[in-house]
Amino acid sequence: MNRILMVAALALAGFLVPTSSQAQTSGFNAFAAAFGPCAGEVCVIEYDPGGEINRYLAAADAVRAGALRQVVIDGPCLSACAIFADVARERVCVTERARFGFHKARLYAVEPARGGRATYREVAREDPAHSRDISSWVYRNGGFPDEGYLMMDARQAAQIWESCALERTRAAAPRQQRVHR
């Protein structure tokens, strides 16, 4: 009887483990939640203003797990986008048009409001978590600003991320997709 239960449990566990196809779809969805849809092997970020950090961290985890072969930063990548590029660094490369924007993280308290809607109230600002080399660059260049962005240009970014040339031909279209928010 115990052996039958163990075999049944193992069989059920096999059904609950996502297939690589399901995991890849989940990874594409996590990437799309942060950046918008991208169905190619290579996604090109032409502009991203950042946003809710947890979406970008989930996208970085998905990319690191193989949802995309490569993410090309080909323009401004600000705030949470820069954190994404840092976390997913081994699958991110930068072109001569890449720029990264850094600022203090804003922490919010969620408060109930009339009609059941939540309101958000900023309660603090703090330096966001980045890898040591990026944090060092930021501090050498004035620190994380409270307002606006500290911008890192493509030349400086190429010292941190791998450089890449962007294929701008029609032949490359099936393999890469541009993302612009």
Secondary structure by P-SEA (a helix, b strand, c coil): caaaaaaaaaaaaaaacccaaaaaaaaaaaaaaccccccccbbbbcccccccaaaaaaaaaaaaacccccccccccccaaaaaaaaaacccbbbcccbbbbbbbbbbbbbbbccccbbbbbbcccccccccaaaaaaaaaaccccccccccccaaaaaacbbbbbbbccccccccbbbbcc
